Amino acid sequence: MKAGPSQEEIRRHNLGTLLRFVHLRGPASRATLAETLGLNRSTIMALTSDLTAAGLVREELPRRPGRRAGRPSLVVQPESTRVYVLAFDVAVDRLAVARVGLGGTVLDRRETERPRGELDTGDLVGALAGAARALVRKAGRDAVCVGAALAFPGIVRRADDMIMFGPNLDVDGLSLGDALARRLGLGVPVAVRNDANLGALAEHERGAGVGCDDLIYLHGDVGVGGGIIVGGRLLGGQEGYGGEIGHMVVNPGGRPCACGSRGCLETEVGERTLLAHAERDGPGRPVGRDAVRAVVDAADRGDIVARDALHRVGTWLGFGVANLVNIFNPGMVVFGGTLRDIYLGSAAQVRSVLATGALAAPRERVRLRTAELGDDVTLVGAAEYAFAEVLADPVQVLARLRGPAETALR
């Protein structure tokens, strides 16, 4: 028979559960924590004492005293300025770096545009590391970086974070995380994950999908990516390649795709196709998020060509959503990146195709939503991924990062 968990394992689990709660849901009183987590108040007091001693949380009197008689319950707050992660977002035409404190507070950030086309990895690592070091220098002396993660628009092998395919950045076989970690020299690894998978994680934990444990996130940049949450967990697949929704063929006779196929979802609903249908493509014409939004705005003002472009793209997006609803039976489909704007401009068409292309039972209760985290969705996802280790084992992780001074709390 398998032995039950030891007292130390239970304690570590409870520490992580409490810290995760205040990280995601914000400051909470001891009374609220006891009721929500199903633990008695003495246990909550012991846990918060350990987390306070480790510098992960602090306790304060409530700003607004409650109506109950007696001493008010202390409020547990995450130490946002003392414990932070670095989040990186590499997109086709921009780079973003943020220092994000425990609790999800963006403490500082840098964002720069970059020209589209061939990606020089040395320049990329240099730009990301330079921005990150500038952010770290602004942190307090007692602040500690507990993790780092990078969102990348391509296929990333989970075992070693190797970028296997970057269709819109022409990058294959790149160990970007290792190179960046060496340049930073902070003693923490830099995890690299697919941007849409991180977007799904972000919307599930902090956005439109909070409370929905089965959702699909669709992310638009130049191409289209996807992340799938099943039973509250990100669906990664055997090697971590799961969720490549953009390369689902919806139109076998359609446009050629960088992956070698034709009629992939991203070729039929992506930025290039929308701008071509709207007669706004070609050398010297605007591209990117602003160009997509300009088409949606023009359609809202009555531009017939823009409306037709959104109708055509919305049709293929509807077919893609219908397929996903039939296969995964999600409770929610969330549209982010440029697909957020495209969906808003073609929602009626998407819903019309979904009504005829998906089975009645799985489509009956599915909700179609736009990303609540806006343009920061993949950056937020990178931050949440970077926090995962410290949330799972708070005191042990800090002890390892800060050195022997914390070992008494093990």
Secondary structure in CASP SS format (residue, H / E / C, confidence):
PFRMAT SS
TARGET T0000
AUTHOR 0000-0000-0000
METHOD secondary structure of the structure
MODEL  1
M C 1.00
K C 1.00
A C 1.00
G C 1.00
P C 1.00
S C 1.00
Q H 1.00
E H 1.00
E H 1.00
I H 1.00
R H 1.00
R H 1.00
H H 1.00
N H 1.00
L H 1.00
G H 1.00
T H 1.00
L H 1.00
L H 1.00
R H 1.00
F H 1.00
V H 1.00
H H 1.00
L H 1.00
R H 1.00
G C 1.00
P C 1.00
A E 1.00
S E 1.00
R H 1.00
A H 1.00
T H 1.00
L H 1.00
A H 1.00
E H 1.00
T H 1.00
L H 1.00
G C 1.00
L C 1.00
N C 1.00
R H 1.00
S H 1.00
T H 1.00
I H 1.00
M H 1.00
A H 1.00
L H 1.00
T H 1.00
S H 1.00
D H 1.00
L H 1.00
T H 1.00
A H 1.00
A C 1.00
G C 1.00
L C 1.00
V E 1.00
R E 1.00
E E 1.00
E E 1.00
L C 1.00
P C 1.00
R C 1.00
R C 1.00
P C 1.00
G C 1.00
R C 1.00
R C 1.00
A C 1.00
G C 1.00
R C 1.00
P C 1.00
S C 1.00
L C 1.00
V E 1.00
V E 1.00
Q E 1.00
P E 1.00
E C 1.00
S C 1.00
T C 1.00
R C 1.00
V E 1.00
Y E 1.00
V E 1.00
L E 1.00
A E 1.00
F E 1.00
D E 1.00
V E 1.00
A C 1.00
V C 1.00
D C 1.00
R E 1.00
L E 1.00
A E 1.00
V E 1.00
A E 1.00
R E 1.00
V E 1.00
G E 1.00
L C 1.00
G C 1.00
G C 1.00
T E 1.00
V E 1.00
L E 1.00
D E 1.00
R E 1.00
R E 1.00
E E 1.00
T E 1.00
E E 1.00
R C 1.00
P C 1.00
R C 1.00
G C 1.00
E C 1.00
L C 1.00
D C 1.00
T H 1.00
G H 1.00
D H 1.00
L H 1.00
V H 1.00
G H 1.00
A H 1.00
L H 1.00
A H 1.00
G H 1.00
A H 1.00
A H 1.00
R H 1.00
A H 1.00
L H 1.00
V H 1.00
R H 1.00
K C 1.00
A C 1.00
G C 1.00
R C 1.00
D C 1.00
A C 1.00
V E 1.00
C E 1.00
V E 1.00
G E 1.00
A E 1.00
A E 1.00
L E 1.00
A E 1.00
F E 1.00
P C 1.00
G C 1.00
I E 1.00
V E 1.00
R E 1.00
R C 1.00
A C 1.00
D C 1.00
D C 1.00
M E 1.00
I E 1.00
M E 1.00
F E 1.00
G E 1.00
P C 1.00
N C 1.00
L C 1.00
D C 1.00
V E 1.00
D C 1.00
G C 1.00
L E 1.00
S C 1.00
L H 1.00
G H 1.00
D H 1.00
A H 1.00
L H 1.00
A H 1.00
R H 1.00
R H 1.00
L H 1.00
G C 1.00
L C 1.00
G C 1.00
V C 1.00
P C 1.00
V E 1.00
A E 1.00
V E 1.00
R E 1.00
N E 1.00
D H 1.00
A H 1.00
N H 1.00
L H 1.00
G H 1.00
A H 1.00
L H 1.00
A H 1.00
E H 1.00
H H 1.00
E H 1.00
R H 1.00
G C 1.00
A C 1.00
G C 1.00
V C 1.00
G C 1.00
C C 1.00
D C 1.00
D C 1.00
L E 1.00
I E 1.00
Y E 1.00
L E 1.00
H E 1.00
G E 1.00
D C 1.00
V C 1.00
G C 1.00
V E 1.00
G E 1.00
G E 1.00
G E 1.00
I E 1.00
I E 1.00
V E 1.00
G C 1.00
G C 1.00
R E 1.00
L E 1.00
L C 1.00
G C 1.00
G C 1.00
Q C 1.00
E C 1.00
G C 1.00
Y C 1.00
G C 1.00
G C 1.00
E C 1.00
I H 1.00
G H 1.00
H H 1.00
M C 1.00
V E 1.00
V C 1.00
N C 1.00
P C 1.00
G C 1.00
G C 1.00
R C 1.00
P E 1.00
C C 1.00
A C 1.00
C C 1.00
G C 1.00
S C 1.00
R E 1.00
G C 1.00
C E 1.00
L H 1.00
E H 1.00
T H 1.00
E H 1.00
V H 1.00
G C 1.00
E H 1.00
R H 1.00
T H 1.00
L H 1.00
L H 1.00
A H 1.00
H H 1.00
A C 1.00
E C 1.00
R C 1.00
D C 1.00
G C 1.00
P C 1.00
G C 1.00
R C 1.00
P C 1.00
V C 1.00
G C 1.00
R H 1.00
D H 1.00
A H 1.00
V H 1.00
R H 1.00
A H 1.00
V H 1.00
V H 1.00
D H 1.00
A H 1.00
A H 1.00
D H 1.00
R C 1.00
G C 1.00
D C 1.00
I H 1.00
V H 1.00
A H 1.00
R H 1.00
D H 1.00
A H 1.00
L H 1.00
H H 1.00
R H 1.00
V H 1.00
G H 1.00
T H 1.00
W H 1.00
L H 1.00
G H 1.00
F H 1.00
G H 1.00
V H 1.00
A H 1.00
N H 1.00
L H 1.00
V H 1.00
N H 1.00
I H 1.00
F H 1.00
N C 1.00
P C 1.00
G C 1.00
M E 1.00
V E 1.00
V E 1.00
F E 1.00
G E 1.00
G E 1.00
T H 1.00
L H 1.00
R H 1.00
D H 1.00
I H 1.00
Y H 1.00
L H 1.00
G H 1.00
S H 1.00
A H 1.00
A H 1.00
Q H 1.00
V H 1.00
R H 1.00
S H 1.00
V H 1.00
L H 1.00
A H 1.00
T H 1.00
G H 1.00
A C 1.00
L C 1.00
A H 1.00
A H 1.00
P H 1.00
R H 1.00
E C 1.00
R C 1.00
V C 1.00
R E 1.00
L E 1.00
R E 1.00
T E 1.00
A C 1.00
E C 1.00
L C 1.00
G H 1.00
D H 1.00
D H 1.00
V H 1.00
T H 1.00
L H 1.00
V H 1.00
G H 1.00
A H 1.00
A H 1.00
E H 1.00
Y H 1.00
A H 1.00
F H 1.00
A H 1.00
E H 1.00
V H 1.00
L H 1.00
A H 1.00
D C 1.00
P H 1.00
V H 1.00
Q H 1.00
V H 1.00
L H 1.00
A H 1.00
R H 1.00
L H 1.00
R H 1.00
G C 1.00
P H 1.00
A H 1.00
E H 1.00
T H 1.00
A H 1.00
L H 1.00
R C 1.00
END
